[in-house]
Amino acid sequence: MSSKLFDLLQLFRDVLPTRNMEELEQRLTRAQERMDLPALAKIYYDMGVQCMKNGDPNRAMMYLSRSDTIFSSRDEVYEQVSESLCEDCSRRIG
């Protein structure tokens, strides 16, 4: 029972927006371990947006470019990532 509850709480943490880079980095590590490409694209996007908010445009560009590369690499990944995220990511890159 507690394992299912933990999994459910972890799912909510992965879906809800994060407030700091440390939490994003933890989510990134978990997604890399699972080889979850759609999650990686979303996390890199979130990291890029967070860097933009923190006034670090070079690092933001790096993370946004990684996100773009991942969701553009395979059709099935692109389909699993929201279209608005893909469009916003491309717009931010320029």
N, C-alpha and C positions, 0 to 999 in steps of 0.2 A: 504494500500500500504506500509506504513512504517513498519508495522508488518511483512509483507512478506520479506522486505528488511532486517530487523533485524534478522529474522530466517535464511535467506541466509548467512548473515555475521557470525552468530553464527555457522552455519554448516562449513564454511571455517575455523573458529578458531578451531573447534573440529578436523578437518582433518589435518591441517597444523602442522608441528612439532613445539613444544614449546621450549622456550629458558630458562625458569626458573621454579623452583618448585612451586612457588606461583600460576602460571597459571595452572600447572598440578593439584594442589590441588583444584582449582576452577572447573576445568573440572571433577575431581573425584566426587565432591559434586553433580554436575548436573547429572552425570551418576548414582550415587547412588539413587538420587531422582527418576529417571526414571526406576530404576531397570534394566539398560541396561548392561547385563553381558558381551557381546563382547567389549563394550566400556570400561568397568571396567578392563578387562584383558589387553587391549591395553594401558590404562593409567597407570596401575601398572607397566607394562613392561617399558614404557617411564620413569617412576619415577625411576625404578631400573637402567636403563641405565644412567640417569642423575646423580644418586648417584655414580655410578662407575666412571663417568667422573670427579666428584667432590672429588674423593678419599675417599669415605665412603662405603667400601665393605660390612660391616655388614648390613647397611640399604638397600643397593642394593640387597643383598640376600633376605631380608625380602620382598621387593616389587616384585622381580622376582618370588619368591615362591608363593606369592599371585596370581600373574598373571597366573602362571602354574596351580595352584589349580582351578582357575575359568575356564580357557579354557579346562581343562581336566575333568571338572565336568559333562558336558553334550555334547553329540555328536553335537547337533545343534549349540552350542557355539563354539566348536572347528572348525566346518565348516565355521563359519562366521569370524573367526580370521585367518589372513593369515598364510599359512604354514611356510613361512620364519620366521615370528615372533615366532611361536611355537618352531621351531627348534633352533633359536638363543637363546631364553629364556632358553630352556633346556640345551643348550651348556654352557651358562653363569653360570647356577646353578652348572653344573658339573655332 
